[in-house]
């Protein structure tokens, strides 16, 4: 089938694109390259340097390519920046998403069109009372980023009804792995690894007890592969359900890199969730998916990739 992958030059979506190509699908990548890298795009994919905020450009691409499936990863995913200036985040994550949905609805091919969306668990759920958090957890976003992803989900449901295509929303945990940018705002495994390999002390925001749910990118890719054939108009958590502290990540990365220094501690950053993990039992039932890569192995792979 023909699949358009938005944000396909980025960390997660480039791996998803690679897997789709390996499975024999025709892949079209759309990316504005603001945070993605052209080198991440497989030469067998058709590439468009374009911004999803440009509706006319999206319609032109979709008219030409006529995809059956859209895998939508293009987004601004920076909590702190969204607090400083929410406008770019809203424009990309809500309006941009609406543009892609409209283009699929009007110009997609076949009777079984599908929209697969990379959403977020922690940024939408906020500080839930129940951990691991199930999909029914009330959305209490702590940042414009989290709010934009939730509104993106609601936009998807609207256009799915409007045009009659199916959708599948995958709420991610903290994803880490190869190709993660060690110089980004998010991605603590790669950030810590890059700094430690350079002999520099990483910063932990808070006292090290902040906890997240970490899933290796290869497990996320498997969920997106299965999503091509399973899951219809559902919202699914994709996670281990195991909260892991910042200090535990620091210690694990230090062991892998041989770093012997101590972290620098800084105040908590506004908008960040203190503790979250995701209940993914529904994904196991609907997709037959569960994570496989243990944290130690995933960190080893990530650190090795930083040497390349």
Secondary structure, DSSP 8 states (H G I E B T S, - for coil): -EEEEETTTSHHHHHHHHHHHHTT-EEEEEE--SSS-GGGS-TTSEEEE--TT-HHHHHHHHHHH--SEEEE------HHHHHH--HHHHIIIIIIHHHHHHHHHHH--SS--EEEEEEESHHHH-S-SSSSB-TTS----SSHHHHHHHHHHHHHHHHHHHH--EEEEEEE-EEE-TT--TTSSS-HHHHHHHHHHTT---EEESSS--EEEEEEHHHHHHHHHHTTTS--SEEEEES---EEEHHHHHHHHHHHHT-----EEE---TT--SB--B--HHHHHHH-------HHHHHHHHHHHHT-
